[in-house]
């Protein structure tokens, strides 16, 4: 991604500023109209309840924190102009619209009121509180629109500010976060629900990745999706039945639902992993329950798969590396793991593939071309989670592609000889043969 401190061509920058101004002209009245109308409606209700934990009574009122509280307005406007492409700017604006609409729907469905009487304030902070109360009544609580916007704005500034400014960005963002409590604007439930809504919005409207749908219709994908779907329903049922602390199970319920959609057709796009090996912060958070399960299964099988296997002079096959690598390049086939420190100083490429499903012939061909590129740098460490299926599939195709094996069967024998626990089901072998017929047979050596 291009950083803010790297200049864009003047025409592109003018375009960003023009569209940013147009978006701002639309978003400013849109925000005040939707937020204000809902606030006025809730104020007209005869009775509005509050949801507050007893410990919140100990949160101090800090008048000066109205300054970071108000500062989000400045960040809101600037965020539209720091984008480096029209696509990014458009998706960011759509996120802001979605945030306002989601918050207003929440305010209408679950009208709440802030329950503490705010102390009198004076001087500049008193003036700022007075201006705030002119349009912001003590309603519009959960989810906190302030927190939704804070998350969406933090993502954009984090993406474009130079790394040396990140500590200041994070510190000021935390001040804004705490200010919604210390200005006595929101209760804790508003903060938590606002954060959840913000993360979901940024996940559903990705900037650095795109959604891809390809329904395979295979029995295996359907079976796996049903298993995760059942897991999602169980978590949802427990959360609704027991409530209280059980509401936390909504998190894995959402996770398993998304993984279900992944196995039905969204594939690796569910994990929003980039070719550079990063996961979007939103995907990292939302899919954390799945990744914790993946960590558990990895360490369960780790003793058997930890050691890499030398397939040829230039190809090493293994699981997710937890040890120093002796190769010059790394080819990562996982979608559920971000790039780790063991590949940090090596040439790296990622082609995310969802676990337990065969790689399509088209994706095998794409991976083979990536291997061609990486091979120019020297030896390659090819890995998935355990080094048994996804990465093994690509190594087999590579051996045939490089004429180190005449047929797919010959390549399978070579790989299984050095890594006996490789798992290649019938569907995987079918895709390998399909790749061979479609992409390789016409370029065989005489």
N, C-alpha and C positions, 0 to 999 in steps of 0.2 A: 504494500500500500504506500502511496506517496505521502510523505509527511508534510505538515503545514509549512515547515521552513524551507522546503524545496519549491522554488517558484514555478508557477504554471505559465504556459503561453498566455500573452495578454488577452487574446480573444477569448480563451477559455475562462480566464478570471473575470472578464467583463460579463460573460454569460452567467457565471455563478452569481455574481453580484446582482444582475438584473432579475434572475429567477428568485434569488433570495429575497429581494425587495417585494416581489409579487407575492411570494408565500407569506411574508410578514404582514403585508397589507390584508391578506385573507385571515391569517391565523389570529391576529390580535383581536379583532371584533368577534371572531368565532369563539375564542376562549371566553371573553367577557360575557357574551350572550348566553352561551350554554351553561357556564358555571353560575352566572348571576340568576338566570331564570330558575334553575334547580334550587338554588339557595333561597330564593323568594318563595318558591312553592313549599319547601320544607318548613319555612318560618310560619306559613299559614296553617299548618297542621295543629290540631288541638293538643296533641301529646306526642312528644319525641323523646325516646329513651336515650340512655348513655350506656356505653360498654367500657368499663374501666376496671383495672386491677387495683387491689388495695395498695400495693407498693408504689403505684404511680403518685400517690399523695406526697411522697418524699422527693419527687422531682422538683428541683428549685426553679423559681421563675427568674430568668436572667434577661433583663430588659435589653442589654446590649446585643443579644443574639438576634434581635430583629434585623440587624444589618446583614449578616449572612443569609437570613431568611429572605430578605428582599432581593439579595444579589442574584437569585436564580432567574429573575426577569432579564438581567443583563446577559447571563449565559444563554438564556432561551433565544434572544435575538441574535447573538453572535454565532450560535451553533449553525444557523442556516448559511452563513457566509464562509465557514471554515471547510466546508465540504470541497472535495477535489474533482467531483464529477456530477453531472446532472442526475445520474441514476442514484448516487448516494444521497444527494440533496432531496430528491423526490421521495425516496424511501424514508428518510429521516423526517420529512414533513408529514408523511402519512402516519408514521409512528406517533408524532405529536398529536395529530388528529385522533388517532385510535386511543391514545392515552386519555384525552379529554372525554371522549364518548364513553369509554369503559368506566371512568370515574363517575360520570354523571348517571350512568345506568345503575351503578352501585349505590349512589346517593338516593336514587328513587326507590330502589328495591329494599334497601336497608337504611332508612333515615335515622341518623344519629345526631346527638348534640354534645358539644364539649361541656363538661360538668363543673369545671373549676371557675370561680369568679376571678377574673384577671385583676391584679393590683393596679393602682393608678401609676402612671409614668409621666415623666416630664422631659423637658429639653428636646434634643433631636430624636431620641428614641420615642418619647411621648408623641411627637409630631408624626413619626412613622407609624406608630400603632393607631393613631387617629385616622390617618389616610387608609390604613388597612381595613378598619372597621366601617369605612364608608361603603364598601362593596362586599366585604367578607363577614357575614354573620356567623355565629358559632355553630353552623351546620356543615354540610358537605364534608363528612368526616372520613368514612371508610368506603373505598380505599383512598388514601391520601394522594390527591393529584400532585401535590408538591413532591412526594417521594417517587411517584411514577415518572415525572418529568426529570427529577434529579438523576435517576438511573439512565434514562435515554440521553440526557445531555452529557453525563459523565462518559458514556461510551464514545461519543463523538470527539470530545476533547482528549480523551485518552488515546484515541486512534491517531490524532494529528499533532498533539503537542510533542516537542522533543522530550526524550527520556529525562533530561535534567530538570524538567518542569513537573514531572509526574508527582513528586513528593508534595509539591505545593498544591497541585490539583487534588490529590487524594485528601490532604489535610483540610482544604477548604470545603470539599464535598462532605466530609464528615461533620464539619461545623454546620453546614446546611441541614444535614440529616438530624443532628441533635437539636437544631434550632426549632424544629417543628414541635418538639416536646418542651423545650425550655422557654419558648414564647407562649406556652399554654394554648397552642392552636390545635393540637391533635393528641389523642390518646395512643397508647402503644399498638392497639389492634389496627389502627389506621395506618401506622408505619409498616407493619408486617404485611398487611393486605396490599398496600400500595407497592411495596417492593415486589411481591409476587406477581401482580398485574403488569408491572413494568418489565419484568424479566420475560413473561409470557409474550408480551407485545413485541419486544425486540427479537425474540426467538422466531415468532411467526412471520416477521417481516425482516429477514436477514439482509445484510448489506454485502458482506464478504463472500457469500455463497448463494446458491440457488436451489430451489426445490426441484426434484426430478421424480417423475412417476413412471414406473414400468411394472405393470402387473404380469408376473410370470405365470401365474395359474398353477404352479407346481404343488404337489401334495405336501412336500416338505415345508415350503414357505407357509402354506395354509396351516399346517399342524403347529409350527412354531408360533405363528401369529395368534392362534387360538389359545395356546398355553399362556402367552403374555396377556392376552385379553382377559382370560379368567383371573390372572393375578391382579389386573387392574380392577376388575369388578369386586374381588375379595377385599382389596384395600379400601375401595369406595364404600362397600357395605359396612365394614368395621368402623370407618370414620363416621358415617351417618348414624349408626346404631349407638355407639358409645359416646360420641362427641367429645367435648373437653380436650384432653391431650391427644385423643385418637385422631383429631383433625389433621395431625401431622402426616397421617397416612394418605392424605390427598396428594402429597408430593410423589410417593412411589406410584400412586394410581395414575397420575398424569404421565410419569415416566414410562410405565408399562404400556399405556395407551399409545404413546408416540412410537415405542419400539414395535408394537403391534402393527402400526401403520407402515413402519419401516419394512417389516417382513411381508406385508401385503403388496407393497409397490414403491414406497418412497426410498427404500434402500438406504445406502450410506448417507444420503443427504440429510437424514434425521440428525446425524451427529455434527453436521456443519464443520467438518474438518477441511482445512485448506491444504493446497499442495505443499505448503511450507511446514505443515505439521501442527498448526495451531488449531485449537477449538474456540469457537466463539464463547465469550463469557456467559452468554445466556444458555447455550447448549451445555456448557460445563456444569452450570448450576442445576438446570432442569433434569439432566440425565445422570446426575450424581448417584442416585440409588442404583441404577443399572451398572455404573462403573464400579461401585463398591462390590457388587456381585461378581463382576468380571475380575476384580482384584482377588477376590476369594478363590475363584476357580483357577486363576493363574497360579497362585501360590500352592493350591492343592496339587496341581500337576507339575509344579516347578522342578521338583527333584528329577523328574524324568525328561524334561525338555530344556533344562537350563543350559546344557552344553551345546554349542553350535556344531554343525556338521559341514565338513569341507567337501563340496560336491565336485569342484574342479579347482584349478589353480587360481581362478578369478571369481569364483562364486562360493560364498558361505551362506548356509541356510540355518535359520534358528528362530527362536521365540523373541519376544520383546526384550531388547538387550538390558540387562542389569549388571553389565560388566564392560570394561574397556574393550573397544573393538580394534582389530588389527587391519581393517580394510580402509580404503580411501573413500568409499561411498556407501550410502545406506538407502535401501529401497523399502519403504514402510507400507505394508498392505492393510494395516489396521484402520478402523474408523472410530473405534471407541477410546483410543489412547492418544494423548498429545505427544509430540516429539519430546524425548527426555534428554538429559545432559550427556548421555553416552554417544549421541550422534551430533552434538552441538558443533563441534569443530570439523565435521566431515561434510562432504558434498551429500546433499539430502534431497530425496524426492518422496512424495507420498501419493499413493493412489488408493483412497479409502474404499474398502470393500466390506460389506456387512458379513458378519461371522455366520458360519454353518450353512451358507448357501453357495452353490457353484458359481464361479466367475464366468460371465458370458464370453462367447468367442470374441466379440467386439472389444470387451475390456481386456481380454488376454492379449490381443493384438496391440492395444494401446500400451499395456505394460511392457511388452516386448520392445517397443520403440523407446520407451523410457530406459530400459536396460541398455539398449544400444548407446544412448546418450551417456549414461553413467559409466559404462565400460571404458569410455575414453579416458576416464580419470584413474583407472586401475581396478583393483578388486572391489566386489560389491557384497555387502551384507544384506541379504533379503530376508525379511521377517514379517510375520503376523503376530498373533498373540502367543501361540505355542510353537509355530514353525511346522505345523502338521498338515495344513490344508491350503489356505489361501496362498501363502508364499511358496509352498511346494508346487502348486499348480503352475505358477509363473516360472519357476526354475525348470520344470519339465518342458514347458513350451520353449524356453530360452535354449535349452540343450539342443532341441530339434532345430530351432531357428539358426543356431550357430553351427549346425551340422556336426555336433559332438555326439548326436544320436540320430540314427536313420529314421526311426519311427517313434510314435508316442509310447508304445509298449517298451521299446528299448530305453527311452528316457526314464520311464517309471521304474524300471529295474535299477538304473544307476542311482536314482534318488532314494529308493527304498533300501538299497544296499548300505548306503551311508547313514540313513536315518530311518530305521526299520518301523517306527511307529507312525509314519506318515499315513494320514487318513484320506483316501480318495474314493468317494462313493461313485455309484454308477452315473449319476447326473454330472459329476465333475469330469469323469472320463469321456462322457458323451460330448461335453462342451470342448474339451481338448481336441477330440477327433474332428468336431465341427470346425474349430479354428484351423486345424491342419488342412482340411479340405478346402476351406474358403480362402485362407490367407497365405498358406505356405506351400501347397502342392505345386503351384505354378512357378515358384522360385527355387525349386530343388536343384541341387547341383547335378550335372550330368554324370 
